[in-house]
Amino acid sequence: MANLIFSEAEQRELREAARAEFPGNPALAYVLENLAAEGIDLDRCRSWDEIRSEKGLADQSDEAPEVA
């Protein structure tokens, strides 16, 4: 199993950054703090294409979107 684990100093920095950057969104700050504490199981990661397909989203186009 491949895991990305953060050192205690990295965890502290990630928690502080999550709280500072997302004061208006405590749910997002919580998720980032949780990732800092638990790390990331790289074996469970999925590609954006897999997620897009699962959610029924259109395939990503190579063309740049039009800007109004």
VEXTI-935360 format. One line per field, with one value per residue: residue in one letter; y negated, z, x of N, C-alpha, C in turn; residue number from 1. Coordinates in steps of 0.001 Angstrom, whole numbers. Last residue first. Example, Ala and Ser with C-alpha at 12.3 -4.5 7.8 and 13.67 -1.06 7.14 Angstrom:
<recs>
residu	[S A]
npy	[2250 5690]
npz	[7080 7800]
npx	[12850 13190]
capy	[1060 4500]
capz	[7140 7800]
capx	[13670 12300]
cpy	[-30 3300]
cpz	[7870 7800]
cpx	[12900 13200]
num	[2 1]
</recs>
This chain:
<recs>
residu	[A V E P A E D S Q D A L G K E S R I E D W S R C R D L D I G E A A L N E L V Y A L A P N G P F E A R A A E R L E R Q E A E S F I L N A M]
npy	[-35205 -32668 -29226 -26883 -25233 -21757 -19273 -18595 -15914 -14578 -15543 -13552 -11493 -10730 -8872 -10578 -12118 -10093 -9290 -11703 -12128 -8939 -8238 -6576 -4419 -4413 -6540 -7875 -10455 -11594 -12362 -15134 -16253 -15504 -17090 -19626 -19466 -19178 -21615 -23475 -22780 -23515 -26272 -28799 -31126 -30545 -29306 -30062 -29427 -26679 -25718 -26561 -24985 -22429 -22547 -22887 -20450 -18633 -19343 -18552 -15788 -14801 -12933 -10374 -8624 -5156 -2176 1167]
npz	[-22656 -23985 -24673 -23599 -25770 -26520 -25549 -23179 -21221 -21629 -19358 -16519 -14885 -12771 -13978 -15685 -13804 -12577 -14709 -15277 -12996 -11381 -7863 -5087 -3586 -3346 -1710 852 2677 6098 8454 8765 6264 5882 7905 6884 4615 5855 7292 5218 4162 6328 6719 5032 5800 6016 4410 5063 7785 7906 6149 7426 9738 8564 7329 9569 10901 8992 8917 11514 11372 7875 6112 3710 1341 673 -887 0]
npx	[-15653 -13748 -14032 -11498 -9215 -9366 -9480 -12067 -13037 -16321 -18950 -19956 -20774 -19274 -17589 -16144 -14750 -13231 -11592 -10264 -8763 -8092 -7895 -6360 -5717 -3015 -2416 -3895 -2488 -2871 -4098 -3555 -4049 -6688 -7823 -7385 -9002 -11513 -11661 -11726 -14210 -15832 -15477 -15023 -13883 -11180 -9064 -6465 -6159 -6682 -4722 -2364 -2475 -2329 193 1876 1380 2324 5030 5749 5254 5072 2607 2517 1009 1301 617 850]
capy	[-36308 -33639 -30611 -27396 -26190 -23154 -19849 -18946 -17181 -14433 -15410 -14803 -11755 -11789 -8430 -9530 -12765 -10843 -8323 -11084 -13045 -10006 -8000 -7768 -4690 -3290 -6710 -6513 -10121 -11326 -10953 -14207 -16477 -14981 -15639 -19255 -19645 -18142 -20321 -23496 -22590 -22132 -25329 -27475 -31146 -30862 -28996 -30252 -30797 -27603 -25447 -27096 -26447 -22809 -22336 -23910 -21718 -18589 -19530 -19960 -16622 -14896 -14209 -10741 -9874 -6251 -3411 0]
capz	[-23082 -22912 -25111 -23608 -24684 -26933 -25658 -24524 -21247 -21690 -20696 -17122 -16107 -12516 -12898 -16241 -14755 -11792 -14028 -16296 -13266 -12325 -9191 -5922 -3757 -4063 -3145 351 1482 4886 8057 9888 6911 4988 7991 8159 4466 4942 7997 6158 3364 5831 7705 4608 5513 7239 4237 3689 7320 8720 5898 6108 9852 9373 6527 8530 11567 9429 7718 11118 12320 9159 6406 5116 1480 1425 -982 0]
capx	[-16522 -13848 -14198 -12877 -9417 -9527 -8144 -11643 -12322 -14865 -18383 -19516 -21525 -20251 -18482 -16992 -15653 -14216 -12460 -11115 -9872 -7784 -8454 -6534 -7151 -3615 -2216 -3690 -3259 -2122 -4165 -3423 -2757 -5659 -7912 -6768 -7563 -11019 -11683 -10602 -13003 -15858 -14926 -15465 -15312 -11929 -10482 -6931 -5937 -7480 -6143 -2708 -2483 -3489 -1011 1828 1101 929 4200 5906 4505 5757 3241 2407 1734 692 1389 0]
cpy	[-37641 -34817 -31516 -28845 -26697 -24031 -21334 -19529 -17421 -15806 -15238 -14536 -13070 -12144 -9439 -9074 -11746 -11512 -9041 -10070 -12436 -10902 -9178 -7369 -5903 -3524 -5568 -6601 -8713 -10944 -10602 -12750 -15441 -15128 -14980 -17736 -19281 -18249 -19219 -22165 -22586 -21846 -23882 -26426 -29802 -30852 -29313 -30060 -31043 -29028 -26421 -26888 -27088 -24329 -22740 -23786 -22841 -19924 -19527 -20265 -18096 -15790 -14161 -12036 -10358 -7457 -4540 -1239]
cpz	[-22851 -23410 -23907 -24078 -24752 -25718 -26016 -24497 -22657 -21793 -20608 -18489 -16769 -13752 -12653 -15212 -15316 -12713 -13272 -15683 -14293 -12500 -10094 -7296 -4623 -4334 -3958 -1170 1041 3752 6860 9432 7998 5614 7087 8323 5748 4790 7116 6891 4251 5009 7217 5556 5113 7027 5487 3523 5948 8212 6663 5800 8524 9467 7290 7681 10533 10045 8084 9891 11950 10082 7775 5340 2900 1415 -272 0]
cpx	[-15869 -14647 -14348 -12909 -10860 -9752 -8210 -10240 -11802 -14227 -16872 -18899 -21158 -21066 -19601 -18028 -16641 -15234 -13576 -12072 -10816 -9013 -8100 -7057 -7414 -5104 -2808 -3614 -2893 -3059 -3310 -3300 -2516 -4278 -6869 -6748 -6813 -9508 -11108 -10518 -11765 -14602 -14921 -14877 -15871 -13445 -11297 -8433 -6559 -7360 -7027 -4191 -2881 -3604 -2270 568 963 528 2723 5052 4578 4929 3917 3180 1478 1606 631 902]
num	[68 67 66 65 64 63 62 61 60 59 58 57 56 55 54 53 52 51 50 49 48 47 46 45 44 43 42 41 40 39 38 37 36 35 34 33 32 31 30 29 28 27 26 25 24 23 22 21 20 19 18 17 16 15 14 13 12 11 10 9 8 7 6 5 4 3 2 1]
</recs>
